[in-house]
Amino acid sequence: PGYLPGLDAACAGDLGAGGAAVAGRWGRLDWAAMDYLLNQTGVFLSRQADLPGAIALGRAALEMKTERLGEDHRAVPLALGNLAVDLAELPDAASLAEAEAMIARAVALDRAHRRGAERADLASTYVQQACIAFRRMQPDPAGFAAAERLATVALAQAWHIWADLFGANSAAIAYVWHNTAYLRGVQGRKAAQQAG
């Protein structure tokens, strides 16, 4: 409610005039289908640099998911993580603080729910946490050390999980090394600034 006009009606199956064209031969949209659509469209908008649109859809997906499943459900961390990554891209400190709180909650929920092969989702959430910590490292000299530690630990956690699940030479490990290289670059620039 409040993020997208007509969302409640679409999820309830009452698509109104022209609803048959929207639902098509597949029938009425259920909340899970709408949640998936909101999340995937939000990811698309994020990649198109439409952060306001991505954030609006991310908030709607998170709200829908928590209303239907509860705040501690195993499906909530994905919505929290995606929304947190988009919020961290905004230039204001309040959005970054909100992103940090959301990703911390996503990590905690994933740690509580993920076992076995599902730990791959936890590893992905750790990488999101590291990327959000990168955002804190750049504009905030006072918060640099804590954000640096958080990013280092999160990437190490992701590496251990993915190495255990897929092997030390997997594509997932390459993703961790890519982000670790970025971290090393930020650390190198910081060291050069301090030396110069």
SEGUVEX-596018 format. One record per residue (C-alpha): residue number from 1; residue in three letters; z, x, y. Coordinates in steps of 0.2 Angstrom, whole numbers. Each point is the difference from the previous one (the first is absolute). Last residue first. Layout:
n: NUM; res: ALA; w: Z; u: X; v: Y
...
***
This chain:
n: 196; res: GLY; w: 2; u: 255; v: 61
n: 195; res: ALA; w: 12; u: 2; v: -15
n: 194; res: GLN; w: 6; u: -18; v: 1
n: 193; res: GLN; w: -17; u: -7; v: 2
n: 192; res: ALA; w: -7; u: 10; v: -14
n: 191; res: ALA; w: 14; u: -6; v: -12
n: 190; res: LYS; w: -4; u: -18; v: 5
n: 189; res: ARG; w: -18; u: 2; v: -3
n: 188; res: GLY; w: 3; u: 8; v: -17
n: 187; res: GLN; w: 12; u: -14; v: -5
n: 186; res: VAL; w: -13; u: -13; v: 5
n: 185; res: GLY; w: -13; u: 10; v: -11
n: 184; res: ARG; w: 12; u: 1; v: -14
n: 183; res: LEU; w: 2; u: -19; v: 0
n: 182; res: TYR; w: -19; u: -3; v: 0
n: 181; res: ALA; w: -1; u: 12; v: -15
n: 180; res: THR; w: 14; u: -10; v: -9
n: 179; res: ASN; w: -10; u: -16; v: 4
n: 178; res: HIS; w: -15; u: 8; v: -9
n: 177; res: TRP; w: 11; u: 7; v: -14
n: 176; res: VAL; w: 7; u: -18; v: -3
n: 175; res: TYR; w: -18; u: -7; v: -1
n: 174; res: ALA; w: -5; u: 14; v: -12
n: 173; res: ILE; w: 15; u: -5; v: -11
n: 172; res: ALA; w: -7; u: -17; v: -1
n: 171; res: ALA; w: -17; u: 7; v: -5
n: 170; res: SER; w: 8; u: 8; v: -15
n: 169; res: ASN; w: 3; u: 18; v: -4
n: 168; res: ALA; w: 19; u: 0; v: -2
n: 167; res: GLY; w: -1; u: -14; v: -13
n: 166; res: PHE; w: -2; u: -19; v: 2
n: 165; res: LEU; w: 17; u: -8; v: -2
n: 164; res: ASP; w: 12; u: 15; v: 1
n: 163; res: ALA; w: -11; u: 8; v: 13
n: 162; res: TRP; w: -1; u: -16; v: 10
n: 161; res: ILE; w: 19; u: -2; v: 0
n: 160; res: HIS; w: 4; u: 18; v: 4
n: 159; res: TRP; w: -13; u: 1; v: 14
n: 158; res: ALA; w: 6; u: -17; v: 8
n: 157; res: GLN; w: 18; u: 7; v: 0
n: 156; res: ALA; w: -6; u: 16; v: 8
n: 155; res: LEU; w: -10; u: -9; v: 13
n: 154; res: ALA; w: 15; u: -11; v: 4
n: 153; res: VAL; w: 12; u: 15; v: 1
n: 152; res: THR; w: -12; u: 10; v: 12
n: 151; res: ALA; w: -3; u: -15; v: 11
n: 150; res: LEU; w: 19; u: -4; v: 1
n: 149; res: ARG; w: 4; u: 18; v: 4
n: 148; res: GLU; w: -13; u: 1; v: 14
n: 147; res: ALA; w: 6; u: -17; v: 7
n: 146; res: ALA; w: 17; u: 7; v: 1
n: 145; res: ALA; w: -6; u: 16; v: 8
n: 144; res: PHE; w: -11; u: -8; v: 13
n: 143; res: GLY; w: 12; u: -13; v: 6
n: 142; res: ALA; w: 4; u: 10; v: 16
n: 141; res: PRO; w: -18; u: 5; v: 3
n: 140; res: ASP; w: -6; u: -18; v: -1
n: 139; res: PRO; w: -18; u: -3; v: 3
n: 138; res: GLN; w: -8; u: 9; v: -15
n: 137; res: MET; w: 14; u: -1; v: -13
n: 136; res: ARG; w: 2; u: -18; v: 0
n: 135; res: ARG; w: -18; u: -4; v: -4
n: 134; res: PHE; w: 1; u: 13; v: -15
n: 133; res: ALA; w: 15; u: -10; v: -6
n: 132; res: ILE; w: -11; u: -15; v: -1
n: 131; res: CYS; w: -12; u: 10; v: -11
n: 130; res: ALA; w: 15; u: 6; v: -11
n: 129; res: GLN; w: 5; u: -18; v: -3
n: 128; res: GLN; w: -17; u: -6; v: -4
n: 127; res: VAL; w: 0; u: 15; v: -13
n: 126; res: TYR; w: 16; u: -7; v: -7
n: 125; res: THR; w: -7; u: -17; v: -1
n: 124; res: SER; w: -15; u: 7; v: -11
n: 123; res: ALA; w: 13; u: 9; v: -11
n: 122; res: LEU; w: 9; u: -17; v: -2
n: 121; res: ASP; w: -16; u: -9; v: -5
n: 120; res: ALA; w: -3; u: 14; v: -13
n: 119; res: ARG; w: 18; u: -4; v: -7
n: 118; res: GLU; w: -9; u: -15; v: -8
n: 117; res: ALA; w: -4; u: 11; v: -14
n: 116; res: GLY; w: 18; u: 1; v: -6
n: 115; res: ARG; w: 12; u: -9; v: 11
n: 114; res: ARG; w: -1; u: -7; v: 17
n: 113; res: HIS; w: 12; u: -14; v: 6
n: 112; res: ALA; w: 15; u: 9; v: 9
n: 111; res: ARG; w: -10; u: 15; v: 6
n: 110; res: ASP; w: -14; u: -11; v: 7
n: 109; res: LEU; w: 13; u: -11; v: 9
n: 108; res: ALA; w: 8; u: 16; v: 8
n: 107; res: VAL; w: -16; u: 7; v: 4
n: 106; res: ALA; w: -6; u: -16; v: 8
n: 105; res: ARG; w: 16; u: -1; v: 10
n: 104; res: ALA; w: -2; u: 18; v: 7
n: 103; res: ILE; w: -18; u: -5; v: 4
n: 102; res: MET; w: 6; u: -15; v: 10
n: 101; res: ALA; w: 13; u: 9; v: 10
n: 100; res: GLU; w: -12; u: 14; v: 4
n: 99; res: ALA; w: -13; u: -12; v: 6
n: 98; res: GLU; w: 12; u: -9; v: 11
n: 97; res: ALA; w: 5; u: 16; v: 8
n: 96; res: LEU; w: -18; u: 4; v: 3
n: 95; res: SER; w: -3; u: -17; v: 7
n: 94; res: ALA; w: 15; u: 3; v: 12
n: 93; res: ALA; w: -6; u: 17; v: 5
n: 92; res: ASP; w: -17; u: -6; v: 7
n: 91; res: PRO; w: -17; u: 8; v: -3
n: 90; res: LEU; w: -5; u: -11; v: -15
n: 89; res: GLU; w: -5; u: 9; v: -16
n: 88; res: ALA; w: 17; u: -2; v: -8
n: 87; res: LEU; w: -2; u: -19; v: 0
n: 86; res: ASP; w: -16; u: 2; v: -11
n: 85; res: VAL; w: 9; u: 11; v: -13
n: 84; res: ALA; w: 15; u: -12; v: 0
n: 83; res: LEU; w: -11; u: -15; v: -3
n: 82; res: ASN; w: -8; u: 8; v: -15
n: 81; res: GLY; w: 17; u: 5; v: -7
n: 80; res: LEU; w: 9; u: -16; v: 3
n: 79; res: ALA; w: -14; u: -10; v: -9
n: 78; res: LEU; w: 0; u: 12; v: -14
n: 77; res: PRO; w: 19; u: 0; v: -1
n: 76; res: VAL; w: 1; u: -19; v: -2
n: 75; res: ALA; w: -7; u: -2; v: -17
n: 74; res: ARG; w: 16; u: 5; v: -9
n: 73; res: HIS; w: 10; u: -14; v: 8
n: 72; res: ASP; w: 14; u: 5; v: 11
n: 71; res: GLU; w: -4; u: -11; v: 15
n: 70; res: GLY; w: -3; u: -16; v: -10
n: 69; res: LEU; w: -16; u: -6; v: -10
n: 68; res: ARG; w: -8; u: -13; v: 11
n: 67; res: GLU; w: 8; u: 3; v: 17
n: 66; res: THR; w: -1; u: 18; v: -3
n: 65; res: LYS; w: -18; u: 0; v: -5
n: 64; res: MET; w: -5; u: -11; v: 14
n: 63; res: GLU; w: 9; u: 10; v: 13
n: 62; res: LEU; w: -7; u: 16; v: -6
n: 61; res: ALA; w: -18; u: -7; v: 0
n: 60; res: ALA; w: 2; u: -7; v: 17
n: 59; res: ARG; w: 7; u: 16; v: 7
n: 58; res: GLY; w: -14; u: 10; v: -8
n: 57; res: LEU; w: -13; u: -12; v: 7
n: 56; res: ALA; w: 7; u: 2; v: 18
n: 55; res: ILE; w: 2; u: 19; v: -3
n: 54; res: ALA; w: -18; u: 2; v: -5
n: 53; res: GLY; w: -6; u: -11; v: 15
n: 52; res: PRO; w: 10; u: 10; v: 12
n: 51; res: LEU; w: -5; u: 16; v: -8
n: 50; res: ASP; w: -19; u: -2; v: 0
n: 49; res: ALA; w: -4; u: 18; v: -3
n: 48; res: GLN; w: -14; u: -5; v: -13
n: 47; res: ARG; w: 11; u: 7; v: -14
n: 46; res: SER; w: 14; u: -11; v: 6
n: 45; res: LEU; w: -11; u: -15; v: 0
n: 44; res: PHE; w: -5; u: 3; v: -18
n: 43; res: VAL; w: 18; u: 2; v: -5
n: 42; res: GLY; w: 4; u: -16; v: 8
n: 41; res: THR; w: -14; u: -9; v: -8
n: 40; res: GLN; w: 7; u: 7; v: -17
n: 39; res: ASN; w: 18; u: -6; v: 4
n: 38; res: LEU; w: -6; u: -17; v: 7
n: 37; res: LEU; w: -11; u: -4; v: -15
n: 36; res: TYR; w: 13; u: 5; v: -13
n: 35; res: ASP; w: 13; u: -11; v: 9
n: 34; res: MET; w: -13; u: -14; v: 0
n: 33; res: ALA; w: -4; u: 2; v: -18
n: 32; res: ALA; w: 19; u: 0; v: -4
n: 31; res: TRP; w: 3; u: -15; v: 11
n: 30; res: ASP; w: -13; u: -11; v: -9
n: 29; res: LEU; w: -17; u: -3; v: 7
n: 28; res: ARG; w: -7; u: -17; v: -6
n: 27; res: GLY; w: -15; u: 0; v: -12
n: 26; res: TRP; w: -11; u: 14; v: -6
n: 25; res: ARG; w: -16; u: -9; v: 3
n: 24; res: GLY; w: 1; u: 2; v: 19
n: 23; res: ALA; w: 18; u: 1; v: 7
n: 22; res: VAL; w: -7; u: 3; v: 18
n: 21; res: ALA; w: -15; u: -12; v: -2
n: 20; res: ALA; w: 11; u: -13; v: -7
n: 19; res: GLY; w: 12; u: 2; v: 14
n: 18; res: GLY; w: -13; u: -5; v: 12
n: 17; res: ALA; w: 11; u: -13; v: 8
n: 16; res: GLY; w: 18; u: 3; v: -5
n: 15; res: LEU; w: 5; u: 16; v: -11
n: 14; res: ASP; w: 15; u: -9; v: -7
n: 13; res: GLY; w: 3; u: 12; v: -15
n: 12; res: ALA; w: 18; u: 4; v: 5
n: 11; res: CYS; w: -5; u: 18; v: 4
n: 10; res: ALA; w: -14; u: -6; v: 11
n: 9; res: ALA; w: 12; u: -12; v: 9
n: 8; res: ASP; w: 13; u: 13; v: 3
n: 7; res: LEU; w: -13; u: 13; v: 6
n: 6; res: GLY; w: -8; u: -13; v: 13
n: 5; res: PRO; w: 4; u: 11; v: 15
n: 4; res: LEU; w: 4; u: 18; v: -5
n: 3; res: TYR; w: 16; u: 9; v: 5
n: 2; res: GLY; w: 12; u: -15; v: 4
n: 1; res: PRO; w: 4; u: -6; v: -17
***
